Amino acid sequence: MAQYNFNEIKVFDDSMNDMDVIKTITDTVFQEKAFYIANIGNVIQKHDEWITKMPSVAPHFAVKCNPDLTVIKVLAALDVCFDCASEQEIKLVMQHGVHGDRIIFAHPTKYPSHITYAKKVGVKQMTVDNESELFKIKDLFPEAKIVIRIRCDAKNTPTVLGLKFGCESNDETVRLIHLTKNLGLNLHGFSFHVGSPCGEPEAYGRAIEICKQLITVSKSIGCDNVQLIDIGGGFPGESGTNLDEIASIVNETIRDLDPTIRVISEPGSYFVSSSFT
């Protein structure tokens, strides 16, 4: 688990620019050590931008992107939720008063001991993309809320996450829906990740439409508790970028959703890329 030596954290006035801060640090202390300078106010500005432009999409910060304790503490205080990929990440965010209902355990293939820990601390939402994970959860945490991750890659992205995670959104996904029901598990929703960063905003709309269709299929076979669409990450976070185009597509595509369906996301670099130097 990450630990801080708070004697090595230096706080500077907002009036100083990045290069002045760097020069001050290298002239005094960290001459031979790597370090970051962080603009925490920028993290807060990013949150304000998100809730202004996509108010119906609840962000879950992807801890794997930057497990900095100050970032986690600030986002937790802002009532942001969290995407965790391990027992260690769950422990990290729960240190700051985050309860299990604000966490999605979004790794599709989890250690059995980590599933057991998630059950212990009340983290019920968990992602799957394969049959063996469903059998594992059936044995260890049958009360879990299952989120099936589908593959829907952006046509333009340097990181094609569909090569690692996500089931094909056709017969393979339907088989997982049927297996979830046959095992007596709770199908809670569907998720996707179009790639990071996403260079094709239309991919979000395309993937949401697939999720809508899968919700209809699920309800037709008796899975009546589907309540979630998780639109993943891939949102731009570098200085000079904004959410406008993606927000417009997402807001339009979710406009006609049944009000019982929650929409969440898993932004990571969006919150921190322009905040750390």
Contacts in CASP RR format, 6 or more apart in sequence:
PFRMAT RR
TARGET T0000
AUTHOR 0000-0000-0000
METHOD contacts of the structure
MODEL  1
MAQYNFNEIKVFDDSMNDMDVIKTITDTVFQEKAFYIANIGNVIQKHDEW
ITKMPSVAPHFAVKCNPDLTVIKVLAALDVCFDCASEQEIKLVMQHGVHG
DRIIFAHPTKYPSHITYAKKVGVKQMTVDNESELFKIKDLFPEAKIVIRI
RCDAKNTPTVLGLKFGCESNDETVRLIHLTKNLGLNLHGFSFHVGSPCGE
PEAYGRAIEICKQLITVSKSIGCDNVQLIDIGGGFPGESGTNLDEIASIV
NETIRDLDPTIRVISEPGSYFVSSSFT
1 88 0 8 1.000
1 91 0 8 1.000
1 92 0 8 1.000
2 67 0 8 1.000
2 68 0 8 1.000
2 69 0 8 1.000
2 92 0 8 1.000
4 69 0 8 1.000
8 29 0 8 1.000
8 30 0 8 1.000
10 25 0 8 1.000
10 29 0 8 1.000
12 21 0 8 1.000
12 24 0 8 1.000
12 37 0 8 1.000
16 24 0 8 1.000
18 37 0 8 1.000
18 277 0 8 1.000
21 37 0 8 1.000
22 37 0 8 1.000
22 277 0 8 1.000
25 35 0 8 1.000
25 37 0 8 1.000
36 276 0 8 1.000
36 277 0 8 1.000
37 276 0 8 1.000
37 277 0 8 1.000
38 68 0 8 1.000
38 70 0 8 1.000
38 71 0 8 1.000
38 275 0 8 1.000
38 276 0 8 1.000
38 277 0 8 1.000
39 274 0 8 1.000
39 275 0 8 1.000
39 276 0 8 1.000
39 277 0 8 1.000
40 70 0 8 1.000
40 71 0 8 1.000
40 74 0 8 1.000
40 275 0 8 1.000
41 275 0 8 1.000
42 274 0 8 1.000
42 275 0 8 1.000
43 71 0 8 1.000
43 74 0 8 1.000
43 75 0 8 1.000
43 271 0 8 1.000
43 272 0 8 1.000
43 275 0 8 1.000
44 74 0 8 1.000
44 78 0 8 1.000
46 237 0 8 1.000
46 270 0 8 1.000
46 271 0 8 1.000
46 274 0 8 1.000
46 275 0 8 1.000
47 59 0 8 1.000
47 75 0 8 1.000
47 78 0 8 1.000
47 80 0 8 1.000
47 271 0 8 1.000
49 242 0 8 1.000
49 243 0 8 1.000
50 57 0 8 1.000
50 59 0 8 1.000
50 243 0 8 1.000
50 267 0 8 1.000
50 270 0 8 1.000
53 243 0 8 1.000
53 244 0 8 1.000
53 247 0 8 1.000
54 243 0 8 1.000
54 247 0 8 1.000
54 250 0 8 1.000
54 251 0 8 1.000
54 265 0 8 1.000
56 251 0 8 1.000
56 254 0 8 1.000
56 263 0 8 1.000
57 231 0 8 1.000
57 250 0 8 1.000
57 254 0 8 1.000
57 263 0 8 1.000
57 264 0 8 1.000
57 265 0 8 1.000
58 81 0 8 1.000
58 262 0 8 1.000
58 263 0 8 1.000
58 264 0 8 1.000
58 265 0 8 1.000
59 80 0 8 1.000
59 81 0 8 1.000
59 264 0 8 1.000
59 265 0 8 1.000
59 266 0 8 1.000
59 267 0 8 1.000
59 271 0 8 1.000
60 80 0 8 1.000
60 81 0 8 1.000
60 82 0 8 1.000
60 83 0 8 1.000
60 102 0 8 1.000
60 103 0 8 1.000
60 104 0 8 1.000
60 106 0 8 1.000
60 230 0 8 1.000
60 264 0 8 1.000
60 265 0 8 1.000
60 266 0 8 1.000
60 267 0 8 1.000
61 71 0 8 1.000
61 72 0 8 1.000
61 75 0 8 1.000
61 80 0 8 1.000
61 81 0 8 1.000
61 82 0 8 1.000
61 83 0 8 1.000
61 266 0 8 1.000
61 267 0 8 1.000
61 268 0 8 1.000
61 271 0 8 1.000
62 83 0 8 1.000
62 85 0 8 1.000
62 106 0 8 1.000
62 233 0 8 1.000
62 266 0 8 1.000
62 267 0 8 1.000
62 268 0 8 1.000
63 72 0 8 1.000
63 82 0 8 1.000
63 83 0 8 1.000
63 84 0 8 1.000
63 85 0 8 1.000
63 89 0 8 1.000
63 92 0 8 1.000
63 93 0 8 1.000
64 83 0 8 1.000
64 85 0 8 1.000
64 89 0 8 1.000
65 268 0 8 1.000
65 269 0 8 1.000
65 271 0 8 1.000
65 272 0 8 1.000
66 268 0 8 1.000
66 269 0 8 1.000
66 271 0 8 1.000
66 272 0 8 1.000
66 276 0 8 1.000
67 89 0 8 1.000
67 92 0 8 1.000
68 272 0 8 1.000
68 276 0 8 1.000
69 92 0 8 1.000
71 271 0 8 1.000
71 272 0 8 1.000
71 275 0 8 1.000
72 82 0 8 1.000
72 92 0 8 1.000
72 93 0 8 1.000
72 96 0 8 1.000
73 96 0 8 1.000
75 82 0 8 1.000
75 271 0 8 1.000
76 82 0 8 1.000
76 93 0 8 1.000
76 96 0 8 1.000
76 97 0 8 1.000
76 98 0 8 1.000
77 96 0 8 1.000
81 98 0 8 1.000
81 102 0 8 1.000
81 103 0 8 1.000
81 104 0 8 1.000
81 264 0 8 1.000
82 89 0 8 1.000
82 93 0 8 1.000
82 98 0 8 1.000
82 102 0 8 1.000
82 103 0 8 1.000
82 104 0 8 1.000
83 103 0 8 1.000
83 104 0 8 1.000
83 106 0 8 1.000
83 232 0 8 1.000
83 266 0 8 1.000
83 268 0 8 1.000
84 90 0 8 1.000
84 92 0 8 1.000
84 93 0 8 1.000
84 103 0 8 1.000
84 104 0 8 1.000
84 105 0 8 1.000
84 106 0 8 1.000
84 123 0 8 1.000
85 105 0 8 1.000
85 106 0 8 1.000
85 107 0 8 1.000
86 107 0 8 1.000
86 111 0 8 1.000
86 114 0 8 1.000
87 111 0 8 1.000
87 113 0 8 1.000
87 114 0 8 1.000
87 117 0 8 1.000
87 118 0 8 1.000
90 103 0 8 1.000
90 105 0 8 1.000
90 117 0 8 1.000
90 118 0 8 1.000
90 121 0 8 1.000
90 123 0 8 1.000
93 103 0 8 1.000
94 100 0 8 1.000
94 103 0 8 1.000
94 121 0 8 1.000
99 122 0 8 1.000
100 121 0 8 1.000
100 122 0 8 1.000
100 123 0 8 1.000
100 124 0 8 1.000
101 122 0 8 1.000
101 124 0 8 1.000
103 123 0 8 1.000
103 125 0 8 1.000
104 123 0 8 1.000
104 125 0 8 1.000
104 126 0 8 1.000
104 127 0 8 1.000
104 147 0 8 1.000
104 230 0 8 1.000
104 264 0 8 1.000
104 266 0 8 1.000
105 114 0 8 1.000
105 115 0 8 1.000
105 118 0 8 1.000
105 123 0 8 1.000
105 125 0 8 1.000
105 126 0 8 1.000
105 127 0 8 1.000
106 126 0 8 1.000
106 127 0 8 1.000
106 147 0 8 1.000
106 191 0 8 1.000
106 230 0 8 1.000
106 266 0 8 1.000
107 127 0 8 1.000
108 127 0 8 1.000
108 128 0 8 1.000
108 129 0 8 1.000
108 130 0 8 1.000
108 133 0 8 1.000
108 149 0 8 1.000
108 165 0 8 1.000
108 166 0 8 1.000
109 129 0 8 1.000
109 130 0 8 1.000
109 133 0 8 1.000
110 118 0 8 1.000
110 126 0 8 1.000
110 133 0 8 1.000
110 136 0 8 1.000
112 136 0 8 1.000
112 140 0 8 1.000
115 126 0 8 1.000
115 136 0 8 1.000
115 137 0 8 1.000
115 140 0 8 1.000
115 141 0 8 1.000
115 144 0 8 1.000
116 140 0 8 1.000
116 141 0 8 1.000
118 124 0 8 1.000
118 126 0 8 1.000
118 141 0 8 1.000
118 144 0 8 1.000
119 140 0 8 1.000
119 141 0 8 1.000
119 143 0 8 1.000
119 144 0 8 1.000
124 141 0 8 1.000
124 143 0 8 1.000
124 144 0 8 1.000
124 145 0 8 1.000
125 144 0 8 1.000
125 145 0 8 1.000
125 147 0 8 1.000
125 188 0 8 1.000
125 228 0 8 1.000
126 137 0 8 1.000
126 141 0 8 1.000
126 144 0 8 1.000
126 145 0 8 1.000
126 146 0 8 1.000
126 147 0 8 1.000
127 147 0 8 1.000
127 148 0 8 1.000
127 149 0 8 1.000
127 191 0 8 1.000
127 230 0 8 1.000
128 134 0 8 1.000
128 137 0 8 1.000
128 146 0 8 1.000
128 147 0 8 1.000
128 148 0 8 1.000
128 149 0 8 1.000
128 176 0 8 1.000
129 148 0 8 1.000
129 149 0 8 1.000
129 150 0 8 1.000
129 165 0 8 1.000
129 166 0 8 1.000
129 167 0 8 1.000
129 176 0 8 1.000
130 167 0 8 1.000
130 176 0 8 1.000
131 175 0 8 1.000
131 176 0 8 1.000
131 179 0 8 1.000
134 146 0 8 1.000
134 176 0 8 1.000
134 179 0 8 1.000
134 180 0 8 1.000
134 183 0 8 1.000
134 185 0 8 1.000
135 183 0 8 1.000
137 144 0 8 1.000
137 146 0 8 1.000
137 185 0 8 1.000
138 183 0 8 1.000
138 184 0 8 1.000
138 185 0 8 1.000
142 183 0 8 1.000
142 184 0 8 1.000
142 185 0 8 1.000
143 186 0 8 1.000
144 185 0 8 1.000
144 186 0 8 1.000
145 186 0 8 1.000
145 188 0 8 1.000
145 189 0 8 1.000
145 228 0 8 1.000
146 180 0 8 1.000
146 185 0 8 1.000
146 186 0 8 1.000
146 187 0 8 1.000
146 188 0 8 1.000
146 189 0 8 1.000
147 188 0 8 1.000
147 189 0 8 1.000
147 190 0 8 1.000
147 191 0 8 1.000
147 228 0 8 1.000
147 230 0 8 1.000
148 167 0 8 1.000
148 173 0 8 1.000
148 176 0 8 1.000
148 177 0 8 1.000
148 180 0 8 1.000
148 187 0 8 1.000
148 189 0 8 1.000
148 190 0 8 1.000
148 191 0 8 1.000
148 214 0 8 1.000
149 165 0 8 1.000
149 166 0 8 1.000
149 167 0 8 1.000
149 190 0 8 1.000
149 191 0 8 1.000
149 192 0 8 1.000
149 193 0 8 1.000
150 166 0 8 1.000
150 167 0 8 1.000
150 168 0 8 1.000
150 169 0 8 1.000
150 173 0 8 1.000
150 190 0 8 1.000
150 191 0 8 1.000
150 192 0 8 1.000
150 207 0 8 1.000
150 210 0 8 1.000
150 211 0 8 1.000
150 214 0 8 1.000
151 162 0 8 1.000
151 165 0 8 1.000
151 166 0 8 1.000
151 167 0 8 1.000
151 168 0 8 1.000
151 169 0 8 1.000
151 192 0 8 1.000
152 169 0 8 1.000
152 192 0 8 1.000
152 194 0 8 1.000
152 203 0 8 1.000
152 206 0 8 1.000
152 207 0 8 1.000
152 210 0 8 1.000
153 160 0 8 1.000
153 161 0 8 1.000
153 162 0 8 1.000
153 194 0 8 1.000
153 195 0 8 1.000
153 203 0 8 1.000
154 194 0 8 1.000
154 195 0 8 1.000
154 198 0 8 1.000
154 199 0 8 1.000
154 200 0 8 1.000
154 203 0 8 1.000
155 200 0 8 1.000
155 203 0 8 1.000
156 198 0 8 1.000
156 199 0 8 1.000
156 200 0 8 1.000
157 194 0 8 1.000
157 195 0 8 1.000
157 196 0 8 1.000
157 197 0 8 1.000
157 198 0 8 1.000
157 199 0 8 1.000
157 200 0 8 1.000
157 234 0 8 1.000
158 196 0 8 1.000
158 197 0 8 1.000
159 195 0 8 1.000
159 196 0 8 1.000
159 197 0 8 1.000
160 195 0 8 1.000
161 193 0 8 1.000
161 195 0 8 1.000
161 196 0 8 1.000
162 193 0 8 1.000
162 195 0 8 1.000
165 193 0 8 1.000
166 192 0 8 1.000
167 173 0 8 1.000
167 176 0 8 1.000
169 210 0 8 1.000
169 214 0 8 1.000
173 214 0 8 1.000
174 217 0 8 1.000
177 187 0 8 1.000
177 214 0 8 1.000
177 217 0 8 1.000
177 218 0 8 1.000
177 221 0 8 1.000
177 223 0 8 1.000
178 221 0 8 1.000
180 186 0 8 1.000
180 187 0 8 1.000
180 223 0 8 1.000
181 187 0 8 1.000
181 221 0 8 1.000
181 222 0 8 1.000
181 223 0 8 1.000
186 225 0 8 1.000
187 218 0 8 1.000
187 223 0 8 1.000
187 225 0 8 1.000
187 226 0 8 1.000
188 225 0 8 1.000
188 226 0 8 1.000
188 227 0 8 1.000
188 228 0 8 1.000
189 211 0 8 1.000
189 215 0 8 1.000
189 218 0 8 1.000
189 226 0 8 1.000
189 227 0 8 1.000
189 228 0 8 1.000
189 229 0 8 1.000
189 230 0 8 1.000
190 211 0 8 1.000
190 214 0 8 1.000
190 215 0 8 1.000
190 226 0 8 1.000
190 228 0 8 1.000
190 229 0 8 1.000
190 230 0 8 1.000
191 228 0 8 1.000
191 229 0 8 1.000
191 230 0 8 1.000
191 231 0 8 1.000
191 232 0 8 1.000
192 207 0 8 1.000
192 210 0 8 1.000
192 211 0 8 1.000
192 230 0 8 1.000
192 231 0 8 1.000
192 232 0 8 1.000
193 232 0 8 1.000
193 233 0 8 1.000
193 234 0 8 1.000
193 266 0 8 1.000
194 200 0 8 1.000
194 203 0 8 1.000
194 204 0 8 1.000
194 207 0 8 1.000
194 232 0 8 1.000
194 233 0 8 1.000
194 234 0 8 1.000
195 203 0 8 1.000
195 233 0 8 1.000
195 234 0 8 1.000
196 233 0 8 1.000
196 234 0 8 1.000
196 269 0 8 1.000
197 234 0 8 1.000
197 235 0 8 1.000
197 236 0 8 1.000
197 237 0 8 1.000
197 269 0 8 1.000
198 204 0 8 1.000
198 233 0 8 1.000
198 234 0 8 1.000
198 235 0 8 1.000
198 236 0 8 1.000
198 246 0 8 1.000
201 245 0 8 1.000
201 246 0 8 1.000
201 249 0 8 1.000
202 249 0 8 1.000
204 231 0 8 1.000
204 246 0 8 1.000
204 249 0 8 1.000
204 250 0 8 1.000
204 253 0 8 1.000
205 249 0 8 1.000
205 250 0 8 1.000
205 253 0 8 1.000
207 231 0 8 1.000
208 229 0 8 1.000
208 231 0 8 1.000
208 250 0 8 1.000
208 253 0 8 1.000
208 254 0 8 1.000
209 253 0 8 1.000
211 229 0 8 1.000
212 229 0 8 1.000
212 257 0 8 1.000
215 226 0 8 1.000
215 229 0 8 1.000
215 261 0 8 1.000
218 226 0 8 1.000
219 226 0 8 1.000
226 261 0 8 1.000
227 260 0 8 1.000
227 261 0 8 1.000
227 262 0 8 1.000
228 261 0 8 1.000
228 262 0 8 1.000
228 263 0 8 1.000
228 264 0 8 1.000
229 254 0 8 1.000
229 257 0 8 1.000
229 261 0 8 1.000
229 262 0 8 1.000
229 263 0 8 1.000
229 264 0 8 1.000
230 263 0 8 1.000
230 264 0 8 1.000
230 265 0 8 1.000
230 266 0 8 1.000
231 250 0 8 1.000
231 263 0 8 1.000
231 264 0 8 1.000
231 265 0 8 1.000
231 266 0 8 1.000
232 265 0 8 1.000
232 266 0 8 1.000
232 267 0 8 1.000
233 265 0 8 1.000
233 266 0 8 1.000
233 267 0 8 1.000
233 268 0 8 1.000
233 270 0 8 1.000
234 267 0 8 1.000
234 268 0 8 1.000
234 269 0 8 1.000
234 270 0 8 1.000
235 243 0 8 1.000
235 246 0 8 1.000
235 265 0 8 1.000
235 267 0 8 1.000
235 268 0 8 1.000
235 269 0 8 1.000
235 270 0 8 1.000
236 242 0 8 1.000
236 243 0 8 1.000
236 246 0 8 1.000
236 270 0 8 1.000
237 269 0 8 1.000
237 270 0 8 1.000
237 271 0 8 1.000
237 272 0 8 1.000
237 273 0 8 1.000
237 274 0 8 1.000
238 273 0 8 1.000
238 274 0 8 1.000
239 273 0 8 1.000
239 274 0 8 1.000
240 274 0 8 1.000
241 274 0 8 1.000
243 270 0 8 1.000
250 263 0 8 1.000
254 263 0 8 1.000
257 263 0 8 1.000
END
